[in-house]
Structure formats: C-alpha cells, structure tokens
Amino acid sequence: MPISPELVAEMQVLRMFDTSTSQSGLKVHSDASADIIAATRRLFEKQLTTQVDGGYLTPLGYESSVHLQQLLQILNSKPLL
C-alpha cells in the first residue's frame, strides 16, 4: 500500500500530540497550511480526535499516535551492526 501525501499529513498531525498525558490537546488554527487543516479534519472524521480542528485524542487516536511515535523511533534509530 503506497503512502499518500494525505496519509503523511495525517501522521504529521498525530505526531504533534503529546502522548505523555491525556490532558494535552491540539488546536489547528485557520492560518495553518491547507494540508494540515485537511488532515486534522480527516482525523476527526476517522474518530481519532474529538474536534474537527484538533481537540484531544480519542482512545483509538491515542493508540495510533503512540504506535506511530514508536515506529518513527525504530526507523530513526541506528542499526546495531
């Protein structure tokens, strides 16, 4: 499955959330890039966030964000060889 620019933008938004606490939300303002605004809307439509402009992560959104951050940490680590 190819990774579309839309999916990349959604992953960028998910990365912005602080997963160390459930009390931290995100607000995407109208002067953000069109790609980020659209990605934030899609995450809301997929029920990963609580508001169309960000809000808080839903339980599924939290799990997705944690997995994404773990994957990025693995991919950005140096090989052990």
Secondary structure as GFF3:
##gff-version 3
##sequence-region A 1 81
A	DSSP	alpha_helix	5	16	.	.	.	ID=ss1
A	DSSP	beta_strand	26	27	.	.	.	ID=ss2
A	DSSP	alpha_helix	34	45	.	.	.	ID=ss3
A	DSSP	beta_strand	49	51	.	.	.	ID=ss4
A	DSSP	beta_strand	54	57	.	.	.	ID=ss5
A	DSSP	alpha_helix	59	76	.	.	.	ID=ss6
###
